[in-house]
Structures are given as structure tokens and as C-alpha cells.
Amino acid sequence: MFKNLMVYRLAAEWQADVAKIEEALEAGRFIPCGATQAQSVGWVPPRGIEHAPLVEAVDGHLLLKLMVEQRVLPGSVVKRRVDEMAAAEEAQSGRKPGRKALKEMKEFATQELLPLAFTKQGSLRVWIAPKQQLLMIDASSPSRAEEVVSLLVKALDGLSLHLIQTAESPAVCMAAWLMDSQPPHEFTIDRDCELKSGDEQKSAVRYARHALDIEEVKLHLQAGKQPTRLAMSWRDRVSFVLTDTLQLKKIAFLDLVFEGQDKPGKDEQFDADAALSTGELGDLIPALIEALGGEHDFFGSAPAPATLPVVVESKEPALEGAAPWD
């Protein structure tokens, strides 16, 4: 159900009321792109059934789903049409169109071609764990996650949250684990890693399906390279890649998770997947935060470290450009 996760801390005063969230999201329900609309963004039923609720509650966890649809209009197609229009204008007037005229032609060509363009859809899942005061977003990059957060803050009154900050840097911790060949309790280091220098060269070394408890890796660390990605497993139940921005990527459940479980029927698959994902990851995330020195409590109930995170404020969504699946 989840392939990547960015983890946010919810303010204690915000209460996750299912009915109120449902009502708030209804105003932003997904509508497919119109004929001349380049992109459409909106909420859809997480269960994938038309007219189902926009908020699904499973074992106390709330699941949402954001749909993004874009019209695929290659720049080369627009340019070819602009070239045709410019050539026609030159033949008629005897003069090449100027910069302003070319810009207007490009805008006209885009609107002319959009109705003929194919559409492409992608989705991003949101998981709210009210008891743990956590909100997770399945996004491929931090920027995509922040765009979803902006939409949520705009839609849900009083929502206040910030990206989880740990007392110790993930990069520093990953470097220590690799240097000592000693991962934290209940975690193991797997066979994929990326090390990158912090200088202008930005030189990088990547290991794939390779033992990491070797002298070569330690020499790279001693030379100043820092881990930006490290493949790990937790309790032999979940594998993932930890990044230096505290993002979990390539999440996968291992065979041990499925031992002794009956295969759910088609109608029960969503609930089974949701219960499995929230149950396993709901235990993994606190354990990982603890392994990184614990959490910096931005909302003030614990001593704050020197570096403060940025609070997410309500703003207009910026879901432009690359689609969430890119």
C-alpha cells in the first residue's frame, strides 16, 4: 500500500474528526481534466470504489488519497505547431514574427492542442495515525509531500504539523552504523548504499547488492563522504531505504510478515493491506526515530535542539510541472 513515506508530527490540539475531514475534502473532490485544462488535482476514495467515502478508517488509522491528472503535451509538438504558425505569418506579411508574437502563438498552440492530448494519472496516499499524532505521505520526493501538506492545511481547519526532526542527523547516524558495522537494535544493514561528498564536486559512490561491511566503505567515510541512502531491514519483517532527509523509500514487507495469514478475499483486500501496512509501519517508525536519537519536539513539550524545522503554513498548492509518479 505504501512505497515511500515522509513522516510529519501533528500538533496535539488538532483532533482528527472523520466526519469533518470527509466534509472538508468533499469540496476538493477530484474532477477529471476539462478539454483545455492542463492539470486537475483532487481527493478520491482510497478504497478505489466510486462514490465510496473519501476517508477510510481502519483500526483507528485514517487513509486518504489524492489524485493528480495531467494532459501530456510534449514541448516538441507545441514547437512544431508554433513553427507552422510562424511560417504562415511570415509568408503572409513578409516579416518574421517577433518575440511577443511567438509567445502569443505558443499560448494559442497550447490551448489548441490540449483537447487532443492524452491524460496521465497518478496518486499519493495520506495516512493519519491520530493516537500517535503522526501523518505520513506516500510521495516520491519531499517537494511532492510538501505540496500535499499544503492542500491538507488549506482544507482542514486548524491543522498544524511539521516534518519530523530527530535529535541526530540521519546521515551522521548512517555513517556511524556503517563505520562500526553495528546497526541499531532490531535493524540490519542490507546491501545497497549511496555515499556522497559535501564539496563542490558532489562525487558519489553507489553500492548495489554489495556487502557494505568492507574496508572500502570505511575509507570513503573517512574521506568525508556521507551516506545519502542506506538499505535496511527491521525485525526481518520490513525492508526499506533510509535517506538523509529522513524519508523511507522502497518499502517492502518480507515473508515473515505473511506467515500464518490467510489470503484475504477480493472485498477484504483493502482492509487487510491497510491493517498490515499501518500495523507494521506504525511500529517501525517510532523505532527508527529512537534509533536516530529520539525526536525533537517542535511543539514545545521537550527541550528543543539548536536547529528548528520550518512549520508548514497554509498556501496555494503548487502541483505544477512533473507529475507525482515521476
C-alpha positions in Angstrom: 0.0 0.0 0.0 2.9 2.4 0.8 6.1 2.5 -1.2 7.6 5.7 0.2 6.9 7.7 3.4 7.5 11.2 4.6 6.6 11.5 8.3 5.0 14.5 10.0 4.1 15.3 13.6 0.6 16.6 14.3 0.0 19.2 16.9 -1.7 17.7 20.0 -4.6 20.2 19.8 -5.7 19.1 16.4 -8.4 16.4 16.6 -8.9 14.0 13.7 -12.7 14.0 13.3 -13.6 11.6 10.4 -16.9 13.4 9.6 -15.3 16.8 9.5 -12.4 15.6 7.4 -14.8 14.0 5.0 -16.9 17.1 4.7 -13.8 19.3 4.1 -12.3 17.0 1.4 -15.7 16.8 -0.4 -15.2 20.4 -1.6 -12.0 19.3 -3.3 -13.2 16.0 -4.8 -11.3 15.1 -7.9 -12.8 16.1 -11.3 -11.1 14.9 -14.5 -9.3 17.5 -16.6 -11.5 19.6 -18.9 -10.8 19.8 -22.6 -8.4 22.8 -22.2 -7.3 22.1 -18.6 -3.6 21.1 -18.3 -4.0 19.6 -14.8 -6.6 18.6 -12.2 -6.0 17.7 -8.6 -8.5 16.4 -6.1 -9.4 13.7 -3.5 -10.7 10.3 -4.4 -12.0 7.3 -2.4 -8.9 5.4 -1.0 -10.7 2.1 -1.5 -10.9 2.7 -5.2 -14.7 2.3 -5.4 -16.7 5.1 -7.0 -18.8 7.1 -4.5 -17.1 5.5 -1.5 -16.0 7.7 1.4 -13.0 10.0 0.9 -11.8 9.0 4.4 -11.3 5.3 5.3 -10.9 4.4 9.0 -9.1 1.1 9.6 -8.0 0.1 13.1 -8.0 3.7 14.2 -5.9 4.9 11.3 -7.3 7.2 8.6 -6.4 6.8 5.0 -6.9 9.5 2.2 -5.9 9.5 -1.5 -5.0 12.5 -3.7 -5.4 12.1 -7.5 -3.4 14.1 -10.0 -4.3 14.1 -13.6 -2.2 15.9 -16.3 -2.6 16.3 -20.0 0.6 15.0 -21.7 1.5 17.6 -24.3 5.2 17.3 -25.4 7.0 20.6 -25.9 8.2 19.3 -29.3 4.6 19.1 -30.5 3.8 22.6 -29.4 7.0 23.9 -31.0 6.2 22.3 -34.3 2.8 23.9 -34.3 4.3 27.3 -33.4 6.8 26.9 -36.3 3.9 26.3 -38.7 2.1 29.3 -37.5 5.2 31.5 -37.7 6.0 30.3 -41.2 2.4 31.1 -42.3 2.7 34.6 -40.7 6.0 35.3 -42.5 4.6 34.2 -45.8 1.6 36.5 -45.4 3.4 39.6 -44.0 6.9 39.1 -45.3 8.3 39.5 -41.8 9.3 37.0 -39.2 7.2 37.2 -36.0 8.8 38.9 -33.1 9.3 37.5 -29.6 6.0 38.8 -28.3 4.1 37.3 -31.3 5.9 34.0 -30.9 4.9 33.9 -27.2 1.2 34.5 -28.1 1.5 31.8 -30.8 2.8 29.4 -28.2 -0.1 30.1 -25.8 -2.6 29.7 -28.7 -1.0 26.5 -29.9 -1.1 25.0 -26.3 -4.8 25.8 -25.9 -5.4 24.4 -29.4 -3.6 21.1 -28.8 -4.6 20.4 -25.2 -8.0 18.8 -26.1 -6.1 16.4 -28.3 -3.6 15.4 -25.6 -3.8 12.1 -23.7 -4.2 12.3 -19.9 -2.0 10.7 -17.3 -3.0 10.0 -13.7 -1.0 9.4 -10.6 -2.0 9.3 -6.9 -0.5 9.9 -3.5 -1.7 8.3 -0.3 -2.0 10.0 3.0 -2.1 8.1 6.3 -3.1 9.8 9.6 -2.4 8.0 12.8 -4.4 10.1 15.4 -3.2 8.1 18.5 0.4 8.5 17.6 -0.2 12.1 16.4 1.5 11.3 13.1 0.7 12.0 9.4 2.5 10.1 6.7 2.6 10.8 2.9 3.5 8.3 0.3 5.4 10.6 -2.0 8.4 10.1 -4.2 10.1 13.3 -3.1 10.0 15.8 -0.2 8.7 18.5 -2.5 5.7 16.4 -3.6 4.9 15.7 0.1 5.0 19.4 0.9 2.6 20.1 -1.9 0.1 17.6 -0.5 0.6 19.1 3.0 -0.3 22.5 1.6 -3.5 21.1 0.2 -4.4 19.5 3.6 -3.6 22.6 5.6 -5.8 24.6 3.3 -8.7 22.1 3.5 -8.6 21.2 7.2 -9.3 23.9 9.8 -6.7 24.2 12.5 -4.4 21.6 11.0 -0.8 22.2 12.3 2.1 19.9 11.6 5.8 19.8 10.8 8.2 17.3 9.3 9.7 15.0 12.0 13.1 16.2 13.2 15.4 13.8 15.0 18.0 14.7 17.6 20.7 13.3 15.4 21.1 13.6 11.6 20.2 10.5 9.6 23.4 11.0 7.6 25.6 11.1 10.7 23.8 8.0 12.2 24.1 6.0 9.0 27.8 6.8 8.7 28.3 5.6 12.3 26.4 2.4 11.6 28.5 1.7 8.5 31.8 2.6 10.2 31.1 0.3 13.2 29.2 -2.3 11.2 26.7 -2.0 14.0 23.1 -1.1 13.2 20.7 -0.1 15.9 18.8 -2.7 17.9 16.3 -4.8 15.7 17.6 -3.3 12.5 20.0 -4.8 9.9 22.0 -3.1 7.2 21.3 -4.6 3.8 23.3 -4.4 0.5 22.5 -1.0 -1.1 24.0 2.3 -0.2 24.9 5.7 -1.7 27.8 7.8 -0.3 28.2 11.4 -1.5 30.8 14.1 -0.8 29.8 17.5 0.5 32.2 19.5 -1.6 31.6 21.2 -4.9 32.4 18.0 -6.8 29.4 16.2 -5.3 31.2 12.9 -6.1 29.1 9.8 -5.3 29.7 6.2 -4.8 26.9 3.7 -5.1 26.8 0.1 -3.9 24.1 -2.2 -5.2 23.6 -5.8 -4.0 27.0 -5.5 -2.4 28.3 -6.2 1.1 28.8 -2.9 3.0 30.9 -4.2 5.9 34.1 -3.7 3.9 37.2 -1.5 4.3 36.5 0.3 1.1 33.2 1.8 2.5 35.0 2.9 5.7 37.7 4.6 3.6 35.1 6.6 1.8 33.5 7.6 5.1 36.9 8.6 6.5 37.5 10.7 3.3 34.4 12.8 4.1 31.7 11.2 2.1 28.3 10.9 3.9 25.5 8.3 3.3 22.5 9.7 1.5 20.7 6.4 1.2 21.1 3.1 3.1 19.1 -0.1 2.6 17.9 -1.6 5.9 15.5 -4.1 7.4 13.6 -4.1 10.6 12.9 -7.3 12.6 13.2 -9.3 9.3 9.7 -8.0 8.6 10.1 -4.8 6.6 12.8 -3.7 4.2 13.3 0.0 3.2 15.8 2.6 2.1 16.5 5.4 4.6 17.6 8.7 3.1 19.5 11.6 4.7 16.2 13.6 4.6 14.5 11.0 6.8 12.4 9.6 4.0 11.6 5.9 3.8 11.8 4.6 0.2 11.3 1.2 -1.5 9.2 -0.1 1.5 8.5 -3.8 1.2 7.1 -6.4 3.5 9.2 -9.6 4.0 8.0 -13.2 4.0 7.9 -13.3 7.8 5.0 -10.8 7.9 2.8 -13.1 5.9 3.4 -16.4 7.7 0.3 -17.9 9.1 -2.0 -15.4 7.5 -4.9 -16.4 5.3 -5.2 -14.8 1.9 -8.0 -12.2 2.0 -10.9 -12.2 -0.4 -11.2 -9.5 -3.1 -13.6 -7.5 -1.0 -11.4 -7.7 2.1 -8.1 -6.9 0.3 -8.1 -3.2 1.1 -8.7 -3.6 4.8 -6.1 -6.4 5.0 -3.5 -4.3 3.2 -4.3 -1.2 5.3 -4.2 -3.2 8.6 -0.9 -4.8 7.6 0.8 -1.6 6.5 -0.3 0.6 9.3 0.4 -2.1 11.9 4.0 -2.9 10.8 5.0 0.6 9.8 3.3 2.0 12.9 5.8 0.1 15.0 8.8 0.6 12.7 8.6 4.5 12.6 8.9 5.1 16.3 11.7 2.5 16.5 13.6 4.3 13.7 13.1 7.7 15.4 14.5 6.3 18.6 17.5 4.9 16.7 18.2 8.4 15.4 18.4 9.8 18.9 14.7 10.5 19.5 12.5 13.3 18.3 13.0 17.0 18.6 9.6 18.2 19.9 8.9 21.3 17.9 5.6 22.0 19.7 7.4 22.7 22.9 6.8 19.9 25.4 10.5 18.9 25.4 13.8 20.8 25.1 14.5 21.9 21.6 17.8 21.4 19.7 19.7 24.2 18.1 18.1 23.8 14.6 14.4 24.4 14.3 12.4 22.9 11.4 10.1 25.1 9.3 6.4 24.9 10.2 4.2 24.2 7.2 1.8 27.1 6.7 -1.3 27.3 4.5 -0.5 28.3 0.9 -1.8 27.8 -2.6 -1.0 24.4 -4.0 2.0 24.2 -6.3 1.3 20.9 -8.0 2.9 22.1 -11.3 5.4 20.5 -13.6 6.5 17.0 -13.0 3.7 14.6 -12.0 3.9 12.7 -8.6 4.8 9.5 -10.3 8.0 11.0 -11.9 
